Amino acid sequence: MKRAIIKGLLLGCIFALALLILSRVMNQGNTDMTTEMGEATYPVLSMYVGTYRVGSLHGYAQSMECAYLRDNLQPIGEDRKIDVRMDTYGRRIDAIGFEVRSLDGERLVESTPVENYEKEEDEISFSITLKDLIESETEYMLVFLVTPENSEPVRYYSRIILSESLHVLEKLDYITDFHERTFDKEEAAELTKYLESNAEGDNTTFHKVTIHSSFHQVTWGDLPVRKVTEPCITIKELAEQDRRVRYLSFSRNFGKEAAMYAGFCHAQGNYTAVMDADLQDPPSLLPQMMEILQSGEYDSVAARRVSRAGEPLVRSWFARRFYKLVNRISDADIVDGARDFRLMKKKMADAVVSMGEYNRFSKGIFGWIGFRTYWLPFENAERIAGETKWSFWKLFTYAVDGIINFSQVPLSLASWFGIVMTVVSFVMLLFVVIRRICFGDPVAGWASMICVMIFIGGIQLFCMGVMGQYIAKTYMETKKRPHYIISESNVENTKEGLYG
């Protein structure tokens, strides 16, 4: 008996060691995947007016539709000179160049390499002077082409305009001086000549002050404020300037699926797009997606990766096996390499909203509801900033959720396991009885019996775990908790505390 216990403990240790080794192998190459968002993986370009940094540009791995890039406008003086600094983040740069194109990107005005630049640690500084080929008061598209070592060129886009009537440097000087004076009431006394304080000013918040705000409000009231960092523009501030920008802010992080569902619930346009914010889903594909949808032949255009470059081999192998398995055991059609990145018509978006289940698996939902879908292939793009927080284990549990949400096969397998083990146990019982009656042999092999018991017990626990997963999902559905709770929003008819 003592030997059997020792063997049992030894088997348990071997099993635990095997799990540890398997976990290490599965997560190979993913050691940093749960870190906080880091610096950009592509170089970042910044343009300057005097000493002011007026535009930071992030790179795109693919060529973009210039007509849709409206987020940056760089004024140019009569000397047509632009000062640029590049944060390389430790990457070696093989080549730098720039193009000047018409605003729609169709006509090439100038293409020039940058040969002279200064490098200091992880920063490169250079100046470009545009040729005398652009017209005054006319917008053009400036495209920087930066080629990192062992990589394809990365593109950076900005609109430019040649104009002397904008007086950008003078305005920046005034704004900066005004801002700095607000932190000292004595220094701010000069600002009173610019203020027109009256009832139109909102003196209830420091979030937004205008020329009609009171001097007390402009100078931060009685708060002992000090400047810590440069101000950063938020989506809420953009929404105040452009009513087309709408946002939903949750009371906490409810996860990716809840965020996507909230977006679908509040989408109001004829077309709805879903894409990642780290630009691994290239926005340059949206015009092509729109063109396909407007042809009338399809209801949705979805992107799928044609390669998994840069992804660990073990993870890629398991991902492909998952797609094959889930398509075989469920009625959800999920394409290998499918992304959540897609553009769809309103009727399909409404169908997604109608699937109000709490345990959501969007890839399966997109496939289950049907509709005519065009699969648009694209190369895997490197994210602009940060690291993925999807470790192998998180992806594995997400895959298990997808299988449980769209298939009853695991329950059937648990039942078949029980039937098979019952038959095997009955056969073994007959074998022992017949051997004892016919040959008079005593029953031997206590160690092997313990191993068999552990094996059968493991199968039982596995089957109970499978059933437990379905029961847990059912339990969450019956509680009917909201998918999310909104703490703040600028969407009409959406109040704080509203949930969905």
C-alpha positions in Angstrom: 0.0 0.0 0.0 2.9 2.3 0.9 4.5 1.7 -2.5 1.1 2.5 -4.2 0.9 5.8 -2.4 4.4 6.7 -3.4 3.7 5.9 -7.0 0.6 7.9 -6.9 2.5 10.9 -5.5 5.2 10.4 -8.2 2.6 10.4 -10.9 1.1 13.6 -9.5 4.5 15.3 -9.5 5.2 14.2 -13.1 1.8 15.5 -14.2 2.4 18.9 -12.5 5.9 19.1 -14.1 4.4 18.3 -17.5 1.9 21.1 -17.2 4.6 23.5 -16.2 6.8 22.6 -19.2 3.8 22.7 -21.6 2.8 26.2 -20.3 6.4 27.4 -20.9 6.4 26.0 -24.4 3.0 27.5 -25.3 4.0 30.9 -24.0 7.3 31.0 -25.8 7.8 34.4 -27.4 5.0 35.9 -25.3 6.9 36.8 -22.2 6.0 40.5 -22.4 2.4 40.2 -23.5 0.9 41.2 -20.2 2.9 44.4 -19.8 1.5 47.9 -19.9 1.4 49.7 -23.2 4.9 50.7 -24.2 6.4 53.2 -26.6 5.7 53.1 -30.3 7.3 50.3 -32.3 7.5 52.5 -35.4 9.5 55.8 -35.3 7.4 58.9 -34.6 7.9 62.1 -36.6 7.3 65.5 -35.2 7.2 68.8 -37.2 8.0 72.1 -35.7 7.2 75.8 -36.1 10.0 77.6 -34.5 10.5 75.8 -31.2 6.9 74.5 -31.1 6.1 70.9 -31.9 2.9 71.3 -33.8 2.3 67.8 -35.3 3.2 64.3 -34.3 2.9 61.7 -37.1 2.5 58.0 -36.7 3.5 55.6 -39.4 1.5 53.3 -41.6 2.9 50.0 -43.0 0.7 50.3 -46.1 -0.2 53.1 -48.5 -3.2 55.1 -47.3 -6.0 56.9 -49.1 -4.8 60.5 -48.8 -8.3 61.9 -49.2 -9.3 60.5 -45.9 -6.4 61.8 -43.9 -7.5 65.1 -42.4 -6.1 65.1 -38.9 -3.0 67.3 -39.4 -2.3 70.5 -41.3 1.2 72.0 -41.4 1.6 75.6 -42.5 4.6 76.5 -44.5 6.3 79.9 -44.9 7.7 81.5 -48.0 11.0 79.7 -47.5 9.1 76.4 -47.9 11.2 74.9 -45.1 10.0 72.3 -42.6 11.9 71.2 -39.5 11.4 67.6 -38.5 12.5 65.4 -35.6 12.2 61.6 -35.5 12.1 59.4 -32.3 13.5 56.1 -33.6 13.0 54.2 -30.3 16.2 52.3 -30.8 15.6 51.3 -34.4 18.2 51.8 -37.1 17.0 53.9 -40.1 18.3 52.9 -43.5 16.7 55.7 -45.6 14.5 58.8 -45.3 12.6 60.6 -48.1 9.5 62.5 -48.8 6.8 63.1 -51.5 4.5 66.0 -52.2 1.2 65.0 -53.8 -2.1 66.5 -54.7 -4.6 66.3 -51.8 -6.3 63.2 -53.3 -2.9 61.6 -53.6 -3.2 61.0 -57.4 -0.7 63.5 -58.7 3.0 63.4 -57.7 4.4 66.9 -57.3 7.8 66.1 -55.8 9.8 63.1 -54.6 13.1 63.8 -52.9 15.4 61.7 -50.6 16.7 63.2 -47.4 20.5 62.9 -47.4 21.6 65.3 -44.6 20.4 64.7 -41.1 21.8 64.7 -37.5 21.5 61.7 -35.2 21.8 61.9 -31.4 21.0 58.7 -29.5 17.4 57.7 -30.5 16.6 61.0 -32.2 17.1 62.1 -35.8 16.8 65.8 -36.8 16.5 67.1 -40.3 15.1 69.9 -42.4 13.4 69.7 -45.8 12.9 72.5 -48.3 10.1 72.0 -50.8 10.7 72.8 -54.5 9.0 75.8 -56.0 6.3 73.6 -57.4 3.4 74.2 -55.1 0.8 77.0 -55.3 0.0 79.4 -52.4 -3.1 78.9 -50.4 -3.6 75.4 -51.8 -3.5 72.3 -49.7 -1.2 69.4 -50.6 -0.3 66.0 -49.1 3.2 65.6 -47.7 4.3 61.9 -47.3 7.4 61.0 -45.4 9.0 57.6 -46.3 11.1 56.1 -43.5 12.8 52.8 -44.1 13.8 51.1 -40.8 16.5 48.4 -41.0 15.3 45.1 -42.5 11.8 46.5 -43.0 9.6 48.0 -45.7 9.1 51.8 -45.9 6.8 53.3 -43.3 4.6 56.2 -44.5 3.7 59.3 -42.5 1.0 61.7 -43.8 0.3 65.4 -43.2 -1.5 68.0 -45.2 0.5 71.2 -45.9 -0.4 74.7 -47.1 1.9 77.5 -48.3 0.5 80.7 -46.6 1.8 83.8 -45.0 -1.7 85.0 -43.8 -2.0 82.4 -41.0 0.6 84.0 -38.7 1.1 80.6 -37.0 4.2 81.5 -35.0 2.6 84.7 -33.6 -0.5 82.8 -32.6 1.5 80.1 -30.9 3.5 82.7 -28.9 0.3 84.4 -27.8 -1.4 81.1 -26.7 1.7 79.9 -24.9 2.1 83.2 -23.0 -1.6 83.3 -22.1 -1.4 79.7 -20.8 1.7 80.2 -18.7 0.3 83.4 -17.1 -2.8 81.6 -15.8 -0.7 79.9 -13.2 0.3 83.2 -11.5 -2.5 85.7 -10.7 0.0 88.6 -10.7 1.4 87.7 -14.1 -2.2 87.1 -15.3 -3.2 90.7 -14.6 -2.2 91.5 -18.2 -4.8 89.1 -19.4 -7.8 91.2 -18.2 -7.6 93.4 -21.3 -8.4 90.4 -23.4 -11.3 89.1 -21.4 -14.9 90.1 -21.9 -16.4 88.5 -18.8 -20.2 88.4 -18.9 -23.1 86.0 -18.3 -22.3 84.0 -21.3 -19.2 82.6 -19.6 -19.5 79.3 -17.8 -17.8 79.7 -14.5 -18.8 76.3 -13.1 -16.0 74.2 -14.5 -12.3 74.5 -15.2 -12.6 72.1 -18.1 -13.4 74.8 -20.6 -12.9 78.6 -20.3 -13.7 81.2 -22.9 -13.2 84.9 -23.4 -16.4 85.4 -21.5 -15.2 83.6 -18.4 -14.3 85.5 -15.2 -10.7 86.3 -14.3 -11.0 84.2 -11.2 -12.1 81.2 -13.4 -9.4 81.7 -16.0 -6.7 81.7 -13.3 -7.9 78.4 -11.8 -9.9 80.0 -8.9 -8.5 79.1 -5.5 -6.8 75.9 -6.6 -3.0 75.8 -6.0 -2.3 74.4 -9.5 1.0 73.9 -11.2 2.0 72.7 -14.6 3.3 69.1 -14.6 3.2 68.0 -18.2 2.2 69.3 -21.6 -1.6 69.1 -22.2 -2.9 66.1 -24.1 -6.0 66.2 -26.3 -8.7 63.7 -25.4 -11.6 62.3 -27.4 -14.0 64.3 -25.2 -12.2 67.5 -26.3 -12.4 66.5 -29.9 -16.1 65.8 -29.5 -16.7 69.3 -28.3 -15.1 70.6 -31.5 -16.7 68.2 -33.9 -20.2 66.9 -33.3 -19.5 63.9 -35.5 -17.2 62.5 -32.8 -19.2 60.5 -30.3 -18.0 58.5 -27.4 -19.2 56.1 -24.7 -17.2 55.9 -21.4 -17.9 52.8 -19.2 -17.9 52.8 -15.4 -15.1 50.2 -15.6 -13.4 48.0 -18.1 -16.1 45.5 -19.2 -13.9 43.8 -21.8 -13.6 43.8 -25.6 -16.9 42.0 -26.3 -19.0 44.4 -24.2 -17.3 47.4 -25.9 -18.1 46.1 -29.4 -21.7 45.4 -28.4 -22.1 48.9 -27.0 -20.8 50.3 -30.2 -23.3 48.3 -32.3 -26.1 49.3 -30.0 -25.4 53.0 -30.5 -24.4 53.0 -34.1 -26.8 55.1 -36.2 -25.3 55.3 -39.7 -26.1 53.2 -42.7 -22.7 51.5 -42.4 -20.9 50.3 -39.2 -17.2 49.6 -39.0 -15.3 47.7 -36.3 -11.5 48.0 -36.0 -8.7 48.0 -33.4 -7.2 51.3 -32.2 -3.6 50.2 -32.5 -3.8 50.4 -36.3 -3.1 46.6 -36.8 -6.4 47.0 -38.8 -5.3 49.3 -41.6 -7.7 52.2 -42.0 -6.5 52.4 -45.6 -8.7 49.4 -46.4 -12.0 51.2 -45.5 -12.4 53.0 -48.8 -12.0 49.7 -50.6 -14.5 48.0 -48.2 -17.0 50.8 -48.8 -16.6 50.4 -52.6 -17.3 46.7 -52.3 -20.4 47.3 -50.2 -21.8 50.0 -52.4 -21.7 47.5 -55.3 -24.7 45.9 -53.7 -23.4 42.4 -54.0 -22.4 42.0 -50.3 -23.8 42.9 -46.9 -20.4 42.9 -45.1 -16.7 43.2 -45.9 -14.4 41.5 -43.4 -10.7 41.4 -43.3 -8.6 38.3 -42.9 -4.9 37.9 -42.4 -3.1 36.0 -45.1 0.0 35.5 -42.9 0.9 35.4 -39.3 4.3 37.0 -39.6 5.8 37.9 -36.2 3.6 35.5 -34.3 5.0 32.6 -32.3 4.9 29.3 -34.2 3.2 27.4 -31.5 0.5 30.0 -31.1 -0.1 30.1 -34.9 -0.4 26.3 -35.0 -3.0 26.3 -32.2 -4.9 29.2 -33.8 -5.3 27.2 -37.1 -6.4 24.1 -35.2 -9.0 26.2 -33.4 -10.6 27.5 -36.6 -10.8 24.0 -38.0 -12.2 22.6 -34.8 -14.9 25.2 -34.2 -16.1 25.0 -37.8 -16.4 21.2 -37.6 -18.3 21.1 -34.3 -20.5 24.2 -34.6 -22.8 25.9 -37.1 -20.8 29.1 -36.9 -18.7 29.8 -40.0 -15.4 31.3 -38.9 -12.7 31.8 -41.5 -9.0 31.1 -40.6 -7.3 34.4 -40.0 -10.5 36.3 -39.6 -10.3 39.6 -37.7 -13.0 41.6 -36.0 -12.1 44.4 -38.5 -15.1 44.7 -40.9 -17.5 47.1 -42.4 -21.2 46.1 -42.6 -24.6 47.4 -43.6 -27.1 48.5 -41.0 -29.3 45.4 -41.3 -26.3 43.2 -40.4 -25.4 45.5 -37.5 -29.0 45.3 -36.2 -28.8 41.5 -36.4 -25.7 41.6 -34.2 -27.6 43.8 -31.7 -30.5 41.3 -31.7 -28.1 38.6 -30.4 -28.3 40.0 -26.9 -26.6 37.0 -25.1 -24.4 37.9 -22.1 -21.6 35.4 -23.0 -20.5 36.9 -26.4 -18.1 35.6 -29.0 -18.3 38.1 -31.8 -16.4 36.0 -34.4 -19.0 33.3 -34.0 -21.9 35.7 -34.0 -20.7 37.3 -37.2 -20.6 33.8 -38.8 -23.9 32.6 -37.3 -26.1 35.4 -38.4 -25.1 34.8 -42.0 -25.4 37.6 -44.6 -23.2 37.8 -47.7 -19.7 38.5 -46.6 -16.7 39.4 -48.8 -13.3 38.4 -47.3 -10.7 40.9 -47.9 -7.1 39.6 -47.5 -4.3 41.8 -46.1 -0.9 41.3 -44.7 -0.4 41.3 -40.9 0.5 44.9 -39.9 2.7 45.8 -37.0 0.9 47.7 -34.3 1.7 51.4 -33.9 2.3 51.3 -30.2 2.2 49.0 -27.2 2.2 45.2 -26.7 -0.6 42.8 -26.9 -2.1 41.7 -23.5 -3.5 38.5 -25.0 -1.3 35.8 -23.6 -1.6 32.2 -24.8 -3.7 31.3 -21.8 -6.1 34.2 -22.3 -6.4 33.2 -26.0 -7.0 29.6 -25.0 -9.8 30.5 -22.5 -11.3 32.8 -25.2 -11.3 29.9 -27.7 -13.0 27.6 -25.1 -15.7 30.3 -24.6 -16.2 30.4 -28.3 -16.6 26.6 -28.5 -19.0 26.5 -25.6 -21.1 29.4 -26.9 -21.6 27.8 -30.3 -21.4 24.0 -29.8 -22.9 21.3 -27.7 -20.3 18.8 -28.8 -18.3 19.0 -25.6 -21.3 17.9 -23.7 -21.8 15.0 -26.1 -18.2 14.0 -25.7 -18.6 14.0 -21.9 -21.5 11.6 -22.3 -19.6 9.3 -24.7 -16.6 9.3 -22.3 -19.0 8.0 -19.6 -20.4 5.3 -21.8 -17.0 4.1 -23.0 -15.6 4.0 -19.5 -18.6 2.1 -18.3 -18.2 -0.5 -21.0 -14.5 -0.8 -20.3 -15.1 -1.1 -16.6 -17.7 -3.9 -17.2 -15.3 -5.8 -19.5 -12.5 -5.5 -16.9 -14.9 -6.8 -14.2 -15.7 -9.9 -16.3 -12.0 -10.5 -16.9 -11.2 -10.5 -13.2 -14.2 -12.7 -12.3 -13.5 -15.3 -15.0 -9.8 -15.3 -14.1 -10.6 -15.9 -10.5 -13.1 -18.7 -11.2 -11.2 -20.5 -14.0 -7.6 -20.1 -12.8 -7.9 -19.3 -9.1 -5.4 -16.4 -9.5 -5.5 -13.7 -6.9 -6.2 -10.2 -8.0 -2.7 -8.5 -8.3 -1.4 -5.1 -9.3 -2.4 -2.6 -6.7 -0.1 0.1 -8.3 -1.7 -0.4 -11.7 -5.2 -0.2 -10.0 -4.3 3.1 -8.4 -3.2 4.4 -11.8 -6.5 3.3 -13.4 -8.5 4.9 -10.6 -6.6 8.2 -11.0 -7.2 8.0 -14.8 -10.9 7.3 -14.4 -11.2 10.0 -11.8 -9.4 12.5 -14.1 -11.9 11.7 -16.9 -14.8 12.2 -14.4 -13.5 15.5 -13.3 -12.9 16.6 -16.9 -16.5 15.7 -17.8 -17.8 17.5 -14.7 -15.7 20.5 -15.7 -17.3 20.6 -19.1 -20.7 20.4 -17.7 -19.8 23.0 -15.1 -18.7 25.4 -17.9 -22.2 25.1 -19.6 -23.9 25.5 -16.2 -21.8 28.6 -15.4 -22.7 30.1 -18.8 -26.4 29.4 -18.2 -26.1 30.9 -14.7 -24.7 34.1 -16.1 -27.4 34.3 -18.7 -30.2 33.8 -16.2 -28.9 36.7 -13.9 -29.5 39.0 -16.8 -26.7 41.4 -15.8 -26.1 44.3 -18.2 -23.2 43.9 -20.7 -21.9 47.3 -19.7 -22.7 50.4 -17.7 -22.1 53.9 -19.2 -20.6 56.5 -16.8 -20.3 59.3 -19.4 -21.3 59.9 -23.0 -22.1 62.6 -25.6 -24.5 60.4 -27.5 -28.0 61.7 -27.6 -30.6 59.9 -25.5 -27.8 58.2 -23.5 -27.7 59.1 -19.8 -25.1 58.4 -17.2 -25.7 55.0 -15.5 -27.4 53.7 -18.6 -26.6 50.1 -19.3 -27.0 47.6 -22.1 
